[in-house]
Amino acid sequence: MKPIYSLCICNYNMNDTLESSINSLLAQINERTEIIVIDDGSSDNSVETLKRIKSKNKSNFNFIALLRDHRRKLGETRNLSIKAAQGKYVILHLDTDDVWEPYINSFINVYHELEKRLKIEDFFLSGKQIQMTTKDLIIKNPYENVYYGEDRLLWSKLATFGKLITIEHKVFRKRIPIKKRRKKIL
């Protein structure tokens, strides 16, 4: 059965939190939903962890391990996850350093309720650290290939076209404390 929804996730060197994050999402999905992870050339054990998760969840979990390319920024990695998605709808900005409370399906239901009540198709629903849209809309309006701010650039473009809806809702993800942080050079 082809999935209807694709949870599109980007990962880079987040092995310490990866499994907890993915498991919190796997606990919420069924055969209508897939998880697709793009590993952007991690140098930690992320790919091995993804292989282990895949061996336990063959039908609704997939990942693509890329070689590191410093020209590819987060925006392009997000685009690759969307292109790999099989679902008609994509759920975005699910980070691998977050654990997700059981509200993904509620967010999907809100999207469809807006779709029905407002009689619109192809819009981008933005919530707190989670977004949903049709795959077609985001393929036609891809993220810019930038490391930071790719989401804001996209939102601005979609707002101009009248395709962005934002909602205020409960935050239903918790940041997982990361043991080792890179020190910033000032």
URBELGI-V812764 format. One record per backbone hydrogen bond with DSSP energy under -1.0 kcal/mol. NH is the residue of the N-H (numbers start at 1). CO is the residue of the C=O. If there is no record, write none. Layout:
NH & CO
NH & CO
This chain:
4 & 32
5 & 32
6 & 89
7 & 34
8 & 91
9 & 36
11 & 38
17 & 14
18 & 14
21 & 17
22 & 18
23 & 19
24 & 20
25 & 21
26 & 22
27 & 23
28 & 25
33 & 30
34 & 5
35 & 60
36 & 7
37 & 62
38 & 9
39 & 64
40 & 11
41 & 39
49 & 45
50 & 46
51 & 47
52 & 48
53 & 49
54 & 50
55 & 51
57 & 53
62 & 35
64 & 37
66 & 39
72 & 69
75 & 146
77 & 73
78 & 74
79 & 75
80 & 76
81 & 77
82 & 78
83 & 79
84 & 80
89 & 4
90 & 133
91 & 6
92 & 131
98 & 95
99 & 174
101 & 172
103 & 101
107 & 103
108 & 104
109 & 105
110 & 106
111 & 107
112 & 108
113 & 109
114 & 110
115 & 111
116 & 112
117 & 113
118 & 114
120 & 115
124 & 163
125 & 132
126 & 165
127 & 130
131 & 92
132 & 125
133 & 90
135 & 88
138 & 134
139 & 135
140 & 136
141 & 137
146 & 144
153 & 149
154 & 150
155 & 151
156 & 152
157 & 153
158 & 154
159 & 155
160 & 156
161 & 157
162 & 159
163 & 158
165 & 124
167 & 126
174 & 99
176 & 97
